[in-house]
Amino acid sequence: MKTSRRTFMTMSIAGVTALALNKHAQAQAMLSPTDPQVVALGYHPDASKVDKTKFPKYAAPQACGNCALYQGGTAATGGCPLYPGKQVSIKGWCSAYNKKA
């Protein structure tokens, strides 16, 4: 099978793009509820469902979206330095909550 230079370049660019998108998607995975860091910090993707007896530090309206560590701006999910390479919910909460200034 003979391939033209144009076809080769198009396929190469498409392949590199697909790899980059796949790497980005992997880096942006949501937290797993069984992740040891998640368990240790008591992260819950919905702050309104945090067990207040288990985490008495929680008080409404605390949530990732108004935490100084949240890196997602106003997006529904965003990064957090406590969970590298993972996404947290803007509505989530963990015991490391630190109110934005």
Phi, psi and omega in degrees: 000126181263133182245133178283160179300319180299315179297316179301312181296317179299314180295322179296313179297318179297320179294315179296319178298316179298318178296317180296317179294321178296317179296319179296318180295321179293320181291340184257021181296148176287158178296147175266135180296345180262358179301131182305322179293322178297313180296315182297323182264359177067032180297137174225132183292348178229102184303330181292348181252013178293136178287103185291339176283326179279329181232076183295344178291337181292136174213133177299143006260036179302134178197161180305323182300335177244024177264142180296339182274342183292129184248018184261002183062237178256009179291154180296332176225156180197173180279162175213131182298342178285339182232071185303135178075008180237161179252143174244157179280142177299336180267001183284179179201147170215168186290352177270011182310134179219109186303136175297143178282000000 
